[in-house]
Each structure stands twice: as C-alpha cells, then as structure tokens.
C-alpha cells in the first residue's frame, strides 16, 4: 500500500507544452520554453504539473492520437529536453504527471500500420476488428454531431476496425495480455525519466470489453486497474494514477477499489456538474447531495477537483431541466455548446468576467474535499476564441504579456492564434500586468493557493456539510487532529445572513477566526454565530483561533 500520500494536499496545474511558451520561435510551445516558466509556476504555489500529450503524433486530436509512446514530438523538443524539465521541476519541489492515452492510438502508429497490412501481423490482435459492419456501429460515439460511427472500414485490412473516438484513433484491444504488458512498459519508461504519475485518459473505455458481438453495456475488467496500480507500487512507491472516469457515484468504489487497490485518484465529474448548476441556479442542494454521494470509503482515495478542463464542460449527468439551466446561464448560444451535452467556453467568459463570481468559484475549488486541478491561464482569467472549432477555442496560447502574440512566441504565426481583441485579448489579460497589480486575480489566486496549502484539514480531514438554513449557501466543516476549519460560500446575487451553532472542544473559545481577513466571529449570548455574507461572498474560518489550532496540532 502506498505510504506517501503527497497527492492529498497537492496543487495540480494542467498545461499543454504546445500552448505554454515557445523558446525557439517556431510558433509552437516547447520544453525549453516551459522550463523558463517553472519559476512562475513555483511562485504560484503549484506542486504538480500535469502535461497533456507531448509524444510524437500527427496532431489531429491535440496529441491524443499518439504515434509513438516512447518519444517526444520533435516540435516540442527531445527526450533530453524532457529529462531536463523533470529535473528542473524536482529541484523546485514540483512533481510531474503526464497523460497516459492507451485506449487508442493514432492510425499512423506502426502497430496499426502493421496490423492493417497483414492478417498474420503480431499486432493484428492489438486492435479490434470485424469482417462485417456491426449493427450498433452508429451508437456509442464519444463525439456525437462530429463523429458518425464507431466502426470504420479499412480497405487494406479488408475489415472494420473499432474506434470509440475519431476514426483516426483505432481502439487498442486492451483485453489482450500483450497490450496490457505494453502499457506497463510505457509506464515504466516514463517513471524512469522522472514522472511521478499519470492522468489516465478514458479509463472506462480502457477496461471495457470490446468487440462486434457485444450487446448492451460491456463488461468492465477492473482487475486491469489493480494490475496498473501494483506495477506503480513496485516500480515507484509514491507514483499515482489520476483517472478520467465520468461515472455514476454508485460505481466510484469499483474504480478506487474496495480495499484501496485500484486508482489513487479520480476526477469528480458528479461534483463538477452539480457545482456549475449551483453557480447557475443559486441552489446548492444538488451539490451537497453530490458531495455526500461521492465520499470515498478509505483514507488513500482522493478526488481530483476542477472547474474547467481542456475538454467541454460535460453536463450529461445532470437532469434535463438542470442541464438547460446551466446552458441558459453559461452557454445560451449554439456556438458555445458542443456534442449535444456540454459547453466549450473557458470559465471567465462563462461568468462574464465577474470578479466576485470568479473568486467564489475558485474559493470553492480550493476548499472542496479533494485536490484542486487548475487549468493553464485560468489564474489570470483567460478567455476563449469561439471562432476556432470544437475544443480548440479554449486551447489558445498562454498570455504572458502585452507584446505580440501575448509574449508566447516572437513568431506571428502560432499553432493557434493568440486572443488579441476584446475584453480577453492579451493586451488586457496577461501575466505581466497582473504580477504588477496587487489586487489582480493572479495575486489573489497565489494568496488563496498558499492558504489552501496551510489548511491541510481539507486534504486529510473528515468533512461535514452543515445546514445553515439557506439553499444558496454551502457550509463545509473539516476536522483533523483536533483542528476544525469552516468554509461558507454564498451562491446568490443577494447577500445572506446565516446563523448556526458550533461545538468547540471543551475549554476552548467559541470563536471563528477568518484566515483571509480580520472579519472574525464570536458566538452571541444564545451561543450562535451570525455571519453576513455579501453577494457571492465566501469565508474561511478556523474554529477557536490560529494559535489554538497550531497548539492542538503539535500534541
């Protein structure tokens, strides 16, 4: 069993090498550029950098169509540059996580080229084939409205191949023992180069049974997840897997493992979708329900929490009327929506640049039970370019300054155009300007991240959802090692007054110390706390006081 639970209080920052910083002037980000910005990430408080795919790829799906798992795409540098990057990150106390995309490969991968060229190829059974087009070929697409089928005919192979995603991404036959062994080799290779773990892409599809004869929901092979985890424990005891698995709460423990022997972490899609419903409706009750439904049953399990990521905001788990409420609030135009289920905008435009609501959302992210995962550029309130297709609208170059291309590259022709106009153009929204402004979103984020790291009760403690009498206010209380912290968030556009009673340890003051300001609270004569929350207001309290909390933790 893993003993180093570093991920319980990590601050994870997700970025694409391609879009972060260009050092050689070709218009594409690279590892040398990323190394130049490591001090920026360290100063922000980041403890783990999650890299989106950077291996050799035709680039038709932002690198998720991998053509060589043991390489770095030449556009981004070399394996030597990667090792220098991991070394530099470790020097600053930061770990490195990378995407592990093993549900499918690119159709340009040598494995697939061999498989399609010869029915006797050793790689033929590494993919999923059918002589006839299956009857359900027009069902189960991941990208409805863009993707038309899950089975495509290959003339050279003389057969149909299965692809849950785009037709240029044939699925690997992950039930094949040889494929499973190769996945372990891929993991072992990157562990040796300094990686501390993997964000595993599309986990439910990786472990699902695949084939033309499957009728109904496919069987899921959870023993595969145990194999992955055991391998990590043998090779590097503190390495982890963060699973992308948009599943129902009743299936959570199947992925974590009843004995904590499968995934270390998973993204909490249920909480994410309910959170956006709360932001849209001012009703926190579904969010509270989701938090209760997704409470892990053992100490080593941890949720990865996020607001926006590199994909669309998937609303598929919400009830139809709830989904429509979120669409109406944050993506009313068809150009803002994607795949009949989600919104493709970045967070700041969704919240109309309202600083109060942005602070509310990030305060909540940093105080919910789990590990916060930040998306590059969101710390400065970057916007999106809806003129770009599908998910590319939220994958534009990082905005470092008001120089051309936002300081991302001296080359005027970048991989995607930098946002150069409107309220979110790089002249208005960039790192350099916000570094100089004490009241900027960036400097606020840095202070909040520091406070999150000092408030370890969130990562380790037991959480209680308190009833404060208002459906628009979420109250979370954590207890750990005789310390208690309390968080209040008002989702309403109007101020709210909440009253509640605390039960501090015997002999200690019934007092709430605000760790973000001097707005403290003493219990009244009736033994109740009365807190006034401004519109979209939030509070971070320690129960009893800072000196009291630190004394208790040392006992």
N, C-alpha and C positions, 0 to 999 in steps of 0.2 A: 504494500500500500504506500502511496506517495506520502512523504513526510513534510516536504517543503511546499506549503500552500501559498506561495507568493501571489498567486492569481486572485486571492480573496480580496486584496486591497490594491490591486494594480490600477493604473490609468492607461488604457489602451488607445492608441492613436492609429487609425486606418488611413493609409495613403497608397496611391499608385506611383511607382517610380517615374512612370511616363509623364505624370502631370505635376510633379512636385518642384523640381528645379533642374534646369538644363545647364550643364557645365561646359559642354564642348560646342555650343552654338548651332546645333543642327535642328533646333526646334522641338526636340524630344527630351524629356527629363531623363536623368541617368543617375547611377550610383554615386558618381563623384559629386554631382550636384546635391544629392541627398546628404552626403557626408558634410557638405558645407552648412547644412541647416540642422545638424544634430544638436548644436548648442541651443538653437531656438526651441527645439522640442524638449530638451532637458530643462530649459528655463521655464517652459510652460508647465512642467510637472509630469510629463509623460514618463511612464516606467516600462512600457512595452510598445514596440512599433509593429503593427500588422501590415505586411506588404501584400498587396494584390498581386496576381500572377505576373512574373517577370521572366519566365522561361521562354525559350525560342518558340515562336508562334506566328502564324500568318496574320494574326491580329484582327480577325474578323469578329471576335467577341471579346475585345479588350484583354486578350491573353488567356481567357478561359478555354480557348481552343489550343491546347498545348501540343506542340510537335516534338518536343524533346524535354523530358523531365529532368535531365542531368546537365542542364546548361543555363546560361544567362543569354537572353536575346541580345544580339550584338548592338542593337540600338541603345541598350541601357548600360553596356559595359562588358566586363569579363567576369569569370569566376573569381579571379584575383581581386577585382573591384568589390565583389560581394563579400569576400572574406575580410577585406579591409574595412568595409562598412560594419560588419558584425563585430569586429574587434573594436572599432571606434564606439559603437553603441555600448558594448560591455564596459568600456573604460568609463563611460558616463553613468553606469548603473542601469542601463536600459536593456531589456531583453528583446529578442526579435522573433516574431511569429510570421509564418508565411502561409499563403493559400496552398492547400493540397486538393487539386482538382483531379479526382480519379474516377468519377462516374463515367467520363467520356474523354476522348482525345480529339485532336484535330483529324480531319480526313487526310491531312498531309503527313501525319505521323508515319514513320517507316513501318510500324506494326500493322497499321491499317492498309498501307500500300502493299505489303506482303500478303496480308490476309485476302485482299480482293483479287490479287493476281494469280493465286494458286490455291485450289481447294485442299491441297496437301501441305500448305504452309504451316509451320509450327504456331503461327499467330492466328490461324483461321478461327480457332475456338476462343480466341481472346475477345471476339466480338459476337454479336447476337444476330443470327441470320434466319431467313425464311424463304423457301422456294416460291411460295405464293404470298400475295399481299394479305395480311391478316384482316379479318372483318372489323376489328376495332382500331384500324390504322388511323382513323380520323378522331380518335379520342385520346385524352390524357396529355395534350400538349402543354408545355410549361409556358409558352408564349402565345396564347390564343390571340387571333387577329393578325398575327405576324407569321406564325408557324402554322402550316396547313396539315401536317401529318406527322406521325411518329415512325413511319416505315417508308424508306426511300429505296427505289430500285437502282442497283449498280450494275451497269452493263458488263463490265469486266469480270465481276464476281458471278454474274448470272443469278443474282439473288437479291432479296430485300434485306437491308440492314436496319436495326432498331436505333432510334435516337430520341431520347426524351426531350432534348433541347433542339437546337437548329439542325438542319440536315447536314451541315458540315462538321457536326460533332457526334460521330458514332459512339454509342454506348459501349463501354467495356463490359465483358461478361465477368462481373465481379464474383460470381459463384465459382469460377474456375480457380482451382488451387494455385496454378501458375501465376494468374493475375494477382491473387492475394499476396503471393510471395514477392512479386514485383513491387507492389505497393509498399511492403515493408522495406525493400531495398531502397526505394525512393526516400522514405522517411529517414532511414539510417544514413543515407548520403548527406542530406541537409543537416541532420543532427551533428555530423562530424564537422560541418562547416560553420557551426556556431549558432544554429537555430534552437530556440527554447520551446518550440511547439508549432502547432498547425491549426489553422482555421480550415476545417474540412468542409468542402463545398457539397451541398445537396445530399446530405447523409441518408435521408430516407430512400433516395433512389440508388445510392451505392449499395445498400443492404437488401434492396428489394429483389425478389425473383424476377427474372426477365425471360421472355420467350413469346413465340407466336401463339402458343396454346393456352396462355393464361387467361382465365375468365374470372372477372371480379377482382377484388383487392388482392394484390400479390402478397405472397408470404415474405416476411422480413426476417433476415438471418442475423439476429442480434449477437450471435456468437462471434461474428466478424468484428464487432466493436470491441469485444473483450480481447480478441487477438491483437488488435491495434494498440490497445492500452498496455497490455502485458509487454509488448515489444518496446514501447517507450520506457516502461519501468526498468527493463533490463538494460537498455542502451544508455538512458539518461534519466535518473530518478525524478528530476524536477521538471521534465518536459510534459507538456499538456496537449490535449486536443480540445479546441473550441468548435462545437458542432453547429452547422447551419441546418436546423431541423424545424420547419414550421409545422408543428404537430399540435394535437389537442392535449389539454392538461392531463387527461387520464392515461396518456401514453408517455408522459415525461420520464417516469422511472424505468421504463423499458430502455430508454437511451442512456440515462445516468447509470442504470444497473441497480438492482435491489440491494446489492452489497457494495455499491460504490466501485464497481469493477469495469465500467464501460467509459462513457465520456466524462471528462473532468468538468467541462463547461458546455452550456448550450445558450444560444440566443433566445431570449424570451419574447417571441413574437406575440403571444397572447397579451402580455402586459403592454407591449409596444402599441398594438392596435387599440386597446382599451384606453391607453394614455391619450392618443390622438382624439378619440371620441370624447374624453373628458375635456380636452382643450377646445373642442368644437362645441360642446353642449353645456359645459359647466357642471356636469353631473359626474361625480367621482365614484358612484356606486359600482358600475361595471369594472372600473379599475381596481377598486378594493376587492371585488369578487375574484378578479384575475390574480391578484397578489396572493389571496388565500388559496386559490386552486393550484398555484404553481409553487407552493412552498416545498423545497426539497426535504427529503426524509433523512438525510445523513450529512455529516459535517463537511465532507470533502467536495460535495456537489456545489456548483456555483453557476448563477445565471450571468450571461453577458447582456448588458442593457444598452440600448441605443435609442436615438431619436430618429435620425435619418441615416441611411447607408448608401452604398453605391448602386443599389437596385431601386425599384419603385417602392413607395410605401404601400405594402400589401395590406389590403383591408378585407381579405377573403374570409377571415374568421369572425367578422362582425355580423350581426343580424342585418338583413337588408335595409331596415329603416335607420339603423345606426350608421351603416356604410354611407347611405345617402346624406346623412347629416354631416359627415366628415367631408364628403365630396362637395357639398354646398358651401361649406366653410372654407376649405383649403384648396379645392381643385374644381371650381364650377364649370370651367371651360373644357371642352373635349381635348384641346391641345395639352392640357395639364394632366390628363389621365392616360393610363397605359394598361394593356392586357385585360381590359374589362374588370379590373379588380383593384387598381391602385393609382397612386398619384406620383408623378415623376419629378416634382419640384424639390428644391432644397428647403431647409427649414425657415430661413429668414424671409424669403418671399411668401411662404405659406402663412407666416404670422404677420405679414405686411410690414416687416421691419420694426414692429412694436417692441421697443427695448424691454418694457415691463413683461411682456409675454415670453420673450426670449430668455430673460433671466428666470422667470418661473419655470420654463421647460428645462433649462439646464440645472437649476437648483434641484428640481425633482429628479433628473437623471442621476445626479451625484449623490442623492440621498435615498434612492430606492434600494431594496435588498438585492445586491448583485454588484458586478464590476462594470463601471461605465466604459463605453467604447465611443470615442469621438471620431468624427469624420473630418478629414483634412479640410481646412478652410472654414468650417463652421464656427471655429473660435473667433473669427473676425466677422461672421455674418455674411459669408459669400452668397451670391445669388446664382441663378441658372440662366441658360440660354435655350428657350423653348423652340428656337428655330432649328436646333440640332435634333436628329432623330432619336427615338426611343430613350434609353437611359444616358446617352451621351450628353444630354442637356445639363446634367449635374456632375460631369467629369471634366470640366474645363480647367485650364492651367491655374495653379495656385497664384494668388495675387500678393506679391511681396512689396511692391512699391507703386508709385505713380509714373514710373518710367515705362517706355514702350513694352508692350506685352506683359504689363504688370510686374516687370522685373524678373519674370520667369525665364526669358531667353532673349538674347540680342537678335535672334533671327525673326524677322517679321512673319515668316510662315511657320507657325507652330502646328503640332499634331492636331489640335483643335483650336479654334480661335479663342483668345482671351476675351473675357467680357469687358468691353471698352466703352459702353454707353449706359445711360440710365442711372438709377439710384444705386445699382450694384456694380457699376463699372469700376475698374481698378483704380481710377483716379479718386473715387470716393471711398472705396473699401479696399484697404491694403494693410499689410503688417506694419510697415514703417511708420505710417501716420498713427496707427493705434498704439504702437510702442511709446510714442511721444506724448500720448494723451492719457493722463492718469485715470480719467473717467471712461475710457473706451471699453468696449465689450471684451477685447483681448485681455486687458489688465484685470477686469472683473473676473474673467474666466481663470486667470492664473491664481488669483486670490482664493477663489472657490475650490479649485483643484487642490491647493495647499491645505485648505481646511478639510477637504474630504480625506486627504492622507493622514491628517491628525485625528480624524474621527473614525478610528478603526472599529468602533462598535457596529458600524454599518456592515462591514465585511464579515465580522465574526459573530455578532450578537444575535439574539433572538428578537424578532420583530413582532410588534403588536399593532393592529390597526385600531385606533381609538375612535369612538363615536363622540363627536363634538357637536352634534345636532344640526349640521348643515351639510347637505349633499354636495355642495360646491367646495367643501374644504376637506382635504385629505390630511389626516393626522397619523404619523408613524412614530412609534416609540421603540427604541432598541435598548436592550440590557445586555451587558457583557462585563464580567469580572467586577461586579458590584458598581459599575458605572451605568448611567442612564442618559440617553440623549433623545430629544423630541424634535420632530420636524412638522411644521404646519405649512400647507400650500392652499391658497385661495384661487380657484379657477374662474371666479366670477368677475365680470366687469364692474361690479359694485363692491364696496367694502363690506366686510362681515365681522361681526363680533361673536367670538366663541367663548364658551365657558366650560371648564372641566375641572375635575378633582384629581390630584396626584397622590400617590402613596410613597413618599420618600422613605429611605431606610430610617429606622428608629434613631432618634437623637440628631438627625441631620435636618438642616433648614428646608422648609417647603418653598423653594426658590428656584426660578428658572433664569439662567444666565445666558443672554443672547451672545453667541460667539461671533456674530457678524457685525454687531453694533452695541451701543450701550442701552438698548431698549430691553431692560430686564423686567422680570415679573415676580412679585411677591404674592402669596396667597392672601385673599381677603379674610375678613372676620369669619366668614362661613367656610373657610378652608378651600375656596375655589379660586382658580386663576381665570382672569378675564382678559382676553387678548383681542385687540382690534387689528384686523388685517386690512390693509388698503386694497384697492382693486389689483388683482393678480399678485397679491403680496405673499411673502414667504418668511418663515422664521426658522432658525437653527438654534436650539436651546440645549444647554447642559442642565441636568437636574441637580440642584444643590450647589453648583458653582464650580469654577475651573480648579481652584486649589483643592477643594474637596474631592473632585474626580481624580486628580492625579495622585493624591494621597491614598485613595482607596485602591488604585491600580497597582501600587507598589507593595501591597500587603501580601 
